[in-house]
Amino acid sequence: QVQLVESGGGLVQPGGSLRLSCGASGLFLDEHSIGWFRQAPGKERDGVGCLSPSGMAVYSNFARGRFTITVDSAENRVYLQMNDLKPEDTAIYYCAVGSSCNYGAMHHWGIGTLVTVSS
């Protein structure tokens, strides 16, 4: 049974940084496409970025230059480093795993971790 568990969310001031973590069991992360998504209150779920098995990363416009996805194969864990956070980054952040970086190809999802950016 595949399980993804996010952690690392919390309250951070604007301009601050957070590193989210997503641990996996039941599969090896580095054999799949790994995506981070977020859902702000009252809004639809958005893609943040995705890391392919080849190591190529793609990011949404709002994330490019501020957010970085990395994977630790030994720990079977994926990270989302978020810098220069803004209030509009407030959302529940989810990790997901699938066969490609398309939203519809994500087969397994975590339950999310809440990030609140506020002074």
MDAnalysis code that builds the backbone (N, CA, C; Angstrom):
import MDAnalysis as mda
import numpy as np

u = mda.Universe.empty(357, n_residues=119, atom_resindex=np.repeat(np.arange(119), 3), trajectory=True)
u.add_TopologyAttr("name", ["N", "CA", "C"] * 119)
u.add_TopologyAttr("resid", np.arange(1, 120))
u.add_TopologyAttr("resname", ["GLN", "VAL", "GLN", "LEU", "VAL", "GLU", "SER", "GLY", "GLY", "GLY", "LEU", "VAL", "GLN", "PRO", "GLY", "GLY", "SER", "LEU", "ARG", "LEU", "SER", "CYS", "GLY", "ALA", "SER", "GLY", "LEU", "PHE", "LEU", "ASP", "GLU", "HIS", "SER", "ILE", "GLY", "TRP", "PHE", "ARG", "GLN", "ALA", "PRO", "GLY", "LYS", "GLU", "ARG", "ASP", "GLY", "VAL", "GLY", "CYS", "LEU", "SER", "PRO", "SER", "GLY", "MET", "ALA", "VAL", "TYR", "SER", "ASN", "PHE", "ALA", "ARG", "GLY", "ARG", "PHE", "THR", "ILE", "THR", "VAL", "ASP", "SER", "ALA", "GLU", "ASN", "ARG", "VAL", "TYR", "LEU", "GLN", "MET", "ASN", "ASP", "LEU", "LYS", "PRO", "GLU", "ASP", "THR", "ALA", "ILE", "TYR", "TYR", "CYS", "ALA", "VAL", "GLY", "SER", "SER", "CYS", "ASN", "TYR", "GLY", "ALA", "MET", "HIS", "HIS", "TRP", "GLY", "ILE", "GLY", "THR", "LEU", "VAL", "THR", "VAL", "SER", "SER"])
u.atoms.positions = np.array([
    [0.848, -1.190, 0.000],
    [0.000, 0.000, 0.000],
    [0.888, 1.246, 0.000],
    [0.604, 2.139, -0.929],
    [1.389, 3.356, -1.049],
    [0.876, 4.407, -0.064],
    [1.786, 5.037, 0.609],
    [1.418, 6.106, 1.523],
    [2.408, 7.259, 1.384],
    [1.871, 8.457, 1.289],
    [2.676, 9.675, 1.248],
    [2.266, 10.539, 2.433],
    [3.247, 11.028, 3.160],
    [2.961, 11.841, 4.338],
    [3.796, 13.114, 4.291],
    [3.095, 14.251, 4.216],
    [3.773, 15.539, 4.192],
    [3.985, 16.054, 5.614],
    [5.011, 16.869, 5.756],
    [5.269, 17.542, 7.022],
    [6.042, 18.821, 6.742],
    [6.157, 19.651, 7.774],
    [6.961, 20.853, 7.642],
    [6.182, 22.136, 7.466],
    [4.867, 22.022, 7.357],
    [4.074, 23.239, 7.221],
    [4.015, 24.000, 8.530],
    [3.500, 25.214, 8.448],
    [3.382, 26.035, 9.643],
    [3.191, 27.477, 9.291],
    [3.374, 28.320, 10.290],
    [3.220, 29.760, 10.124],
    [4.586, 30.388, 9.888],
    [4.680, 31.208, 8.868],
    [5.936, 31.874, 8.545],
    [5.628, 33.307, 8.123],
    [6.544, 34.200, 8.428],
    [6.346, 35.597, 8.038],
    [6.669, 35.807, 6.569],
    [6.066, 36.810, 5.961],
    [6.425, 37.124, 4.573],
    [7.934, 37.335, 4.424],
    [8.464, 36.772, 3.355],
    [9.897, 36.837, 3.120],
    [10.656, 35.676, 3.723],
    [9.993, 34.889, 4.535],
    [10.635, 33.760, 5.187],
    [10.698, 32.526, 4.304],
    [11.230, 31.472, 4.881],
    [11.417, 30.209, 4.156],
    [10.838, 29.047, 4.953],
    [10.453, 28.031, 4.227],
    [10.018, 26.769, 4.816],
    [10.497, 25.644, 3.926],
    [10.752, 24.505, 4.533],
    [11.040, 23.314, 3.754],
    [10.008, 22.255, 4.102],
    [9.222, 21.902, 3.108],
    [8.257, 20.829, 3.279],
    [8.905, 19.501, 2.923],
    [8.430, 18.473, 3.576],
    [8.956, 17.135, 3.361],
    [7.807, 16.180, 3.070],
    [8.084, 15.199, 2.249],
    [7.077, 14.182, 1.943],
    [7.764, 12.832, 1.951],
    [7.417, 12.007, 2.928],
    [7.967, 10.672, 3.015],
    [7.059, 9.666, 2.354],
    [7.660, 8.680, 1.710],
    [6.879, 7.696, 0.974],
    [7.147, 6.292, 1.487],
    [6.113, 5.484, 1.436],
    [6.245, 4.053, 1.680],
    [5.433, 3.321, 0.630],
    [5.883, 2.136, 0.300],
    [5.171, 1.334, -0.689],
    [5.635, 1.533, -2.114],
    [6.546, 2.492, -2.322],
    [7.149, 2.681, -3.637],
    [8.438, 3.468, -3.462],
    [9.220, 3.489, -4.528],
    [10.456, 4.275, -4.533],
    [10.195, 5.567, -5.297],
    [10.374, 6.670, -4.611],
    [10.053, 7.965, -5.213],
    [10.839, 8.216, -6.479],
    [12.094, 7.851, -6.505],
    [12.915, 8.221, -7.646],
    [12.585, 7.417, -8.905],
    [11.625, 6.519, -8.822],
    [11.175, 5.782, -9.999],
    [9.921, 6.397, -10.617],
    [9.443, 7.470, -10.021],
    [8.191, 8.093, -10.457],
    [8.347, 9.593, -10.628],
    [7.379, 10.171, -11.296],
    [7.272, 11.625, -11.306],
    [6.688, 12.062, -9.968],
    [7.267, 13.102, -9.398],
    [6.863, 13.561, -8.072],
    [6.422, 15.013, -8.189],
    [5.195, 15.260, -7.802],
    [4.672, 16.609, -7.909],
    [4.335, 17.204, -6.558],
    [4.439, 18.514, -6.486],
    [3.911, 19.272, -5.360],
    [2.776, 20.139, -5.889],
    [1.693, 20.155, -5.162],
    [0.523, 20.929, -5.514],
    [0.088, 21.733, -4.295],
    [-0.761, 22.701, -4.536],
    [-1.283, 23.453, -3.403],
    [-2.710, 23.874, -3.663],
    [-3.430, 24.066, -2.591],
    [-4.818, 24.526, -2.700],
    [-5.048, 25.594, -1.654],
    [-5.292, 26.793, -2.142],
    [-5.590, 27.913, -1.258],
    [-7.076, 27.915, -0.913],
    [-7.442, 28.538, 0.181],
    [-8.855, 28.568, 0.578],
    [-9.729, 29.114, -0.533],
    [-10.747, 28.355, -0.878],
    [-11.700, 28.798, -1.888],
    [-11.223, 28.710, -3.318],
    [-10.062, 28.096, -3.506],
    [-9.516, 28.010, -4.866],
    [-9.281, 26.552, -5.254],
    [-9.057, 26.353, -6.539],
    [-8.780, 25.012, -7.029],
    [-7.318, 24.637, -6.744],
    [-7.076, 23.348, -6.794],
    [-5.709, 22.869, -6.577],
    [-4.833, 23.255, -7.763],
    [-3.652, 23.777, -7.463],
    [-2.709, 24.236, -8.476],
    [-1.421, 23.433, -8.410],
    [-0.792, 23.270, -9.545],
    [0.520, 22.655, -9.540],
    [1.579, 23.641, -9.080],
    [2.489, 23.168, -8.273],
    [3.626, 23.981, -7.829],
    [4.852, 23.639, -8.666],
    [5.117, 22.369, -8.756],
    [6.260, 21.906, -9.535],
    [6.279, 20.403, -9.570],
    [7.153, 19.874, -10.406],
    [7.213, 18.434, -10.574],
    [8.624, 18.021, -10.937],
    [9.031, 16.874, -10.413],
    [10.353, 16.339, -10.682],
    [10.186, 14.996, -11.370],
    [10.768, 14.855, -12.567],
    [10.642, 13.607, -13.299],
    [11.708, 12.619, -12.834],
    [11.549, 11.341, -13.175],
    [12.568, 10.353, -12.777],
    [13.947, 10.674, -13.353],
    [13.990, 11.406, -14.443],
    [15.277, 11.769, -15.037],
    [15.969, 12.888, -14.279],
    [15.231, 13.498, -13.349],
    [15.792, 14.595, -12.570],
    [15.439, 15.969, -13.076],
    [14.679, 16.022, -14.147],
    [14.266, 17.316, -14.687],
    [13.104, 17.864, -13.869],
    [13.228, 19.117, -13.489],
    [12.185, 19.763, -12.697],
    [11.499, 20.850, -13.503],
    [10.208, 20.948, -13.340],
    [9.432, 22.029, -13.936],
    [8.645, 22.702, -12.826],
    [8.465, 24.002, -12.967],
    [7.787, 24.774, -11.926],
    [6.750, 25.690, -12.547],
    [5.722, 25.949, -11.785],
    [4.766, 26.972, -12.190],
    [5.430, 28.333, -12.103],
    [4.840, 29.292, -12.805],
    [5.456, 30.617, -12.862],
    [5.655, 31.218, -11.474],
    [4.673, 31.025, -10.593],
    [4.789, 31.640, -9.271],
    [5.884, 30.985, -8.424],
    [6.247, 29.757, -8.780],
    [7.222, 29.022, -7.975],
    [8.653, 29.149, -8.512],
    [8.751, 29.405, -9.803],
    [10.077, 29.414, -10.424],
    [10.962, 30.482, -9.802],
    [12.136, 30.068, -9.392],
    [13.078, 31.002, -8.780],
    [12.946, 31.116, -7.264],
    [11.830, 30.646, -6.729],
    [11.638, 30.712, -5.273],
    [11.533, 29.334, -4.634],
    [10.985, 28.385, -5.376],
    [10.755, 27.043, -4.838],
    [11.666, 26.042, -5.544],
    [12.107, 25.019, -4.801],
    [12.961, 23.987, -5.372],
    [12.539, 22.622, -4.845],
    [12.406, 21.684, -5.772],
    [12.063, 20.305, -5.405],
    [13.329, 19.457, -5.471],
    [13.568, 18.712, -4.415],
    [14.681, 17.770, -4.402],
    [14.198, 16.439, -3.828],
    [14.905, 15.392, -4.166],
    [14.547, 14.075, -3.654],
    [15.775, 13.441, -2.996],
    [15.555, 12.811, -1.883],
    [16.583, 12.055, -1.184],
    [16.238, 10.579, -1.365],
    [16.905, 9.935, -2.294],
    [16.560, 8.552, -2.611],
    [16.837, 7.617, -1.440],
    [17.880, 7.887, -0.697],
    [18.217, 7.015, 0.432],
    [17.124, 7.052, 1.507],
    [16.546, 8.241, 1.710],
    [15.482, 8.401, 2.699],
    [14.105, 8.174, 2.099],
    [14.056, 8.058, 0.765],
    [12.767, 7.950, 0.051],
    [11.844, 9.105, 0.451],
    [12.404, 10.284, 0.325],
    [11.721, 11.492, 0.765],
    [11.937, 12.588, -0.273],
    [10.927, 13.392, -0.484],
    [11.023, 14.525, -1.404],
    [10.783, 15.801, -0.619],
    [11.495, 16.829, -0.999],
    [11.413, 18.107, -0.297],
    [10.946, 19.209, -1.229],
    [10.294, 20.178, -0.650],
    [9.961, 21.406, -1.363],
    [10.514, 22.556, -0.534],
    [11.599, 23.130, -1.016],
    [12.192, 24.297, -0.363],
    [11.507, 25.535, -0.898],
    [10.959, 26.328, -0.007],
    [10.220, 27.528, -0.396],
    [10.874, 28.742, 0.248],
    [11.289, 29.655, -0.592],
    [11.954, 30.872, -0.135],
    [11.138, 32.092, -0.524],
    [11.419, 33.196, 0.158],
    [10.759, 34.463, -0.133],
    [9.238, 34.283, -0.181],
    [8.715, 33.686, 0.837],
    [7.294, 33.376, 0.856],
    [6.441, 34.626, 0.943],
    [5.297, 34.551, 0.299],
    [4.358, 35.668, 0.227],
    [3.016, 35.244, 0.808],
    [2.213, 36.183, 1.251],
    [0.898, 35.805, 1.793],
    [0.072, 34.962, 0.817],
    [0.220, 35.210, -0.466],
    [-0.547, 34.447, -1.448],
    [-0.055, 33.012, -1.589],
    [1.043, 32.665, -0.944],
    [1.501, 31.274, -0.908],
    [0.773, 30.460, 0.155],
    [-0.052, 31.114, 0.943],
    [-0.824, 30.407, 1.958],
    [-1.737, 29.383, 1.302],
    [-1.600, 28.129, 1.714],
    [-2.361, 27.042, 1.095],
    [-2.036, 25.740, 1.818],
    [-2.808, 24.733, 1.494],
    [-2.441, 23.373, 1.867],
    [-1.588, 22.825, 0.725],
    [-0.451, 22.292, 1.086],
    [0.483, 21.762, 0.103],
    [0.453, 20.237, 0.137],
    [0.371, 19.670, -1.060],
    [0.274, 18.228, -1.212],
    [1.432, 17.709, -2.058],
    [1.941, 16.545, -1.717],
    [2.830, 15.856, -2.636],
    [2.032, 14.741, -3.313],
    [2.473, 14.389, -4.484],
    [1.796, 13.367, -5.265],
    [2.817, 12.648, -6.128],
    [2.476, 11.431, -6.472],
    [3.368, 10.592, -7.267],
    [2.588, 9.999, -8.426],
    [3.212, 9.970, -9.589],
    [2.518, 9.418, -10.734],
    [3.454, 9.007, -11.843],
    [2.843, 8.717, -12.986],
    [3.597, 8.228, -14.132],
    [4.147, 9.345, -15.005],
    [3.653, 10.565, -14.798],
    [4.183, 11.725, -15.495],
    [3.836, 12.958, -14.680],
    [4.273, 14.107, -15.146],
    [4.014, 15.348, -14.418],
    [2.664, 15.972, -14.764],
    [1.816, 15.264, -15.450],
    [0.461, 15.750, -15.674],
    [-0.397, 15.485, -14.452],
    [-1.276, 16.435, -14.141],
    [-2.116, 16.307, -12.955],
    [-2.881, 14.990, -12.957],
    [-3.439, 14.625, -14.107],
    [-4.238, 13.414, -14.195],
    [-3.454, 12.133, -14.047],
    [-2.138, 12.230, -14.146],
    [-1.292, 11.048, -14.037],
    [-0.810, 10.804, -12.624],
    [-1.181, 11.693, -11.704],
    [-0.790, 11.523, -10.309],
    [-1.734, 10.519, -9.648],
    [-1.181, 9.385, -9.251],
    [-2.008, 8.297, -8.760],
    [-2.101, 8.238, -7.235],
    [-1.113, 8.815, -6.579],
    [-1.082, 8.727, -5.126],
    [-0.855, 10.107, -4.551],
    [-1.619, 10.426, -3.516],
    [-1.572, 11.752, -2.912],
    [-1.390, 11.653, -1.408],
    [-0.688, 12.627, -0.860],
    [-0.637, 12.778, 0.578],
    [-1.862, 13.546, 1.063],
    [-1.962, 13.716, 2.377],
    [-3.122, 14.407, 2.945],
    [-2.881, 15.901, 3.082],
    [-1.670, 16.338, 2.824],
    [-1.379, 17.753, 2.807],
    [-0.844, 18.299, 4.105],
    [-0.175, 19.445, 3.983],
    [0.326, 20.171, 5.144],
    [0.055, 21.655, 4.909],
    [-0.417, 22.330, 5.952],
    [-0.849, 23.717, 5.820],
    [0.322, 24.670, 5.986],
    [0.433, 25.575, 5.031],
    [1.416, 26.654, 5.097],
    [0.656, 27.966, 5.190],
    [0.965, 28.727, 6.205],
    [0.346, 30.039, 6.380],
    [1.434, 31.093, 6.396],
    [1.318, 32.041, 5.485],
    [2.294, 33.124, 5.393],
    [1.601, 34.402, 5.845],
    [2.015, 34.879, 6.997],
    [1.349, 36.033, 7.584],
    [2.261, 36.695, 8.594],
    [2.105, 38.002, 8.712],
    [2.858, 38.736, 9.720],
    [2.033, 38.871, 10.992],
])
